[in-house]
């Protein structure tokens, strides 16, 4: 058996802060006309003449949002960009630029950061966005990644959470629960490995849920499909914290109620299989799991026939009067109140 080659490690202090920025961003070309000046000056320069600009930001912290035990740096870089772009698509807008800031300790070498930024570069290629700035600094508590995304849309095309109306249909793209079950699988195999270092992870046959967790995709196709169908959502949000949390966000901002039908929630067969294995209910996983990054939106009843039967979408319920509450209608016809039990980064540990 060939001797394992020692992994190369180049200390960050070999380059210094500005040298590191130049090193990590040297292969990010500018591709959007609105990107006038990218990295290399005190500020990026962007030009928006006749459209509205949308801006969003997310902070990912090691040990809170990701675990480097099983998340490869390239996947982490890709996902870190993607979760921000998903917010832009949820506004019915198109992302154009990102700014990336990282705080990193000296336990990471340049090789690790090269892989992290390779994932970011791949995301920029797939979603056609420009990296135009950011910052680097040191950290005493692990890796932190902060990404800001900037997008554009025509004023009359932007969709807010606050536009849902009584009798609107509630629609979701794709399927739900896969990312959460991918996380459960990875955590289980991590626990097994930590108790016995000779045990190798058993992940075969679970590629779908693992990809949903480690390399999710923002639904950039949804605004395009809806535009082609002649449908403009009345409200929209991305599913990052679980279906129930997102429904409640729309209801709060729109001052309405909602009825979701359990039997209509789209769930992949692989999620059913894993839920049985983990003794979890698929409905609970879909409502509270999070990180699916599908788009949840409402449409006017008159657009029903345009959406009906489209393989990209599932009609899962309708908007009600606020006084009717926010409910899930179970398979046996019972009404149960929706509660937000999804991801909460500030939740106190027991």
C-alpha positions, -999 to 999 in steps of 0.1 A, spaced: 0 0 0 15 34 -10 25 57 18 -1 85 22 12 119 11 13 145 37 -13 172 31 3 205 21 -2 234 46 9 270 38 5 294 67 -17 324 62 11 347 75 31 340 44 8 363 24 -5 388 49 -41 403 47 -39 421 14 -18 394 -2 -43 368 9 -72 388 -6 -54 391 -39 -45 354 -38 -81 342 -31 -99 366 -56 -75 365 -85 -97 342 -106 -130 360 -102 -138 378 -135 -164 405 -137 -193 394 -160 -222 419 -153 -224 453 -170 -235 468 -136 -201 458 -121 -179 488 -130 -151 482 -106 -145 451 -85 -117 443 -60 -86 464 -59 -98 498 -47 -113 513 -15 -148 505 -28 -165 485 -55 -183 506 -81 -217 495 -93 -241 512 -118 -279 509 -116 -298 533 -137 -334 523 -141 -339 493 -117 -344 488 -80 -315 473 -60 -320 446 -34 -294 438 -8 -292 408 16 -265 394 39 -259 362 59 -233 353 85 -222 316 88 -203 306 119 -184 274 125 -201 252 151 -234 270 147 -242 269 110 -217 243 97 -195 214 110 -161 210 92 -160 174 104 -182 165 74 -186 197 53 -158 199 26 -145 235 22 -155 236 -15 -191 227 -6 -191 252 22 -180 280 -1 -207 271 -27 -234 269 -1 -224 301 16 -230 320 -17 -261 301 -26 -280 308 6 -276 346 0 -287 343 -37 -318 324 -26 -330 355 -7 -326 376 -38 -346 352 -59 -373 352 -32 -377 389 -40 -383 380 -76 -350 397 -84 -318 387 -101 -285 386 -81 -256 404 -97 -228 409 -72 -215 395 -39 -191 407 -12 -173 381 9 -158 386 43 -141 359 64 -127 356 99 -102 328 101 -77 313 126 -42 301 119 -53 265 121 -64 269 85 -39 270 57 -40 287 24 -49 254 8 -81 252 28 -91 287 18 -83 280 -18 -108 252 -17 -134 274 1 -130 301 -26 -131 276 -54 -166 267 -42 -175 304 -42 -161 308 -77 -182 278 -89 -213 294 -74 -205 327 -92 -202 308 -124 -235 289 -120 -255 319 -109 -237 345 -131 -227 369 -103 -195 389 -96 -174 389 -65 -166 426 -61 -153 430 -26 -151 419 10 -126 417 39 -105 392 59 -95 392 95 -83 369 122 -105 348 145 -100 331 179 -132 310 176 -131 292 143 -142 302 108 -168 328 101 -181 337 66 -202 368 59 -216 373 24 -236 402 11 -256 397 -22 -268 426 -44 -295 421 -70 -317 441 -93 -353 441 -105 -378 463 -122 -399 482 -96 -431 465 -105 -416 430 -105 -403 430 -69 -424 406 -46 -426 412 -8 -438 389 20 -466 414 26 -488 409 -5 -507 378 3 -546 381 1 -574 360 13 -582 331 -11 -547 333 -26 -532 298 -33 -501 288 -14 -474 272 -37 -440 257 -31 -413 247 -55 -395 213 -54 -398 191 -23 -391 196 14 -373 178 42 -344 165 23 -318 188 37 -328 181 73 -326 143 67 -292 148 51 -280 166 82 -294 138 105 -275 112 85 -243 131 86 -246 137 124 -253 100 130 -223 89 110 -201 115 128 -212 102 161 -204 66 151 -170 76 138 -162 95 170 -169 64 191 -150 41 168 -124 56 145 -122 24 125 -158 27 114 -162 43 80 -193 64 72 -221 44 56 -237 69 32 -244 48 1 -279 52 -14 -285 86 3 -269 108 -23 -301 129 -28 -305 141 8 -267 145 12 -266 169 -18 -297 187 -4 -277 194 27 -241 199 15 -247 214 -19 -282 229 -22 -292 250 -51 -311 283 -51 -342 282 -73 -331 308 -99 -354 290 -124 -385 298 -105 -388 335 -113 -380 327 -149 -407 299 -151 -433 321 -134 -425 350 -158 -429 326 -187 -463 315 -173 -475 350 -169 -477 347 -131 -465 372 -106 -466 360 -70 -485 381 -45 -459 372 -18 -428 351 -17 -401 338 7 -374 312 6 -376 280 28 -345 283 49 -359 278 84 -387 253 77 -421 255 60 -440 265 91 -417 294 99 -419 307 64 -457 305 62 -459 324 95 -436 351 82 -459 356 52 -490 356 74 -475 381 98 -464 406 71 -496 402 51 -519 401 82 -537 370 70 -542 334 81 -534 302 62 -545 266 58 -519 240 47 -529 205 37 -506 178 50 -513 155 21 -502 181 -4 -467 188 11 -442 175 -15 -417 150 0 -391 129 -19 -394 91 -15 -358 90 -1 -370 113 28 -399 89 36 -374 60 38 -350 79 61 -378 91 83 -388 55 90 -352 47 98 -348 76 122 -384 72 136 -394 107 125 -426 118 108 -422 133 73 -447 161 80 -427 173 111 -395 172 91 -410 192 62 -425 218 85 -395 223 108 -364 210 91 -352 240 71 -323 245 46 -343 233 16 -340 267 -1 -371 261 -22 -394 291 -29 -427 294 -11 -452 319 -27 -488 328 -30 -507 335 -62 -541 349 -71 -568 322 -76 -571 333 -112 -537 320 -119 -545 284 -107 -548 269 -142 -514 284 -152 -497 266 -122 -518 234 -120 -499 204 -132 -466 221 -135 -439 196 -122 -419 224 -106 -447 234 -82 -471 220 -56 -502 238 -45 -503 231 -7 -530 253 7 -547 287 6 -547 321 25 -575 327 49 -588 355 70 -564 364 99 -591 355 124 -591 319 111 -555 313 123 -526 295 107 -533 258 105 -523 226 90 -551 203 79 -541 167 87 -548 137 65 -579 129 86 -593 164 83 -583 179 117 -571 215 120 -538 219 140 -522 252 147 -489 259 129 -460 267 152 -425 279 143 -402 251 155 -376 254 128 -340 266 131 -332 292 157 -295 302 159 -301 321 192 -320 293 210 -306 287 245 -291 253 249 -306 231 275 
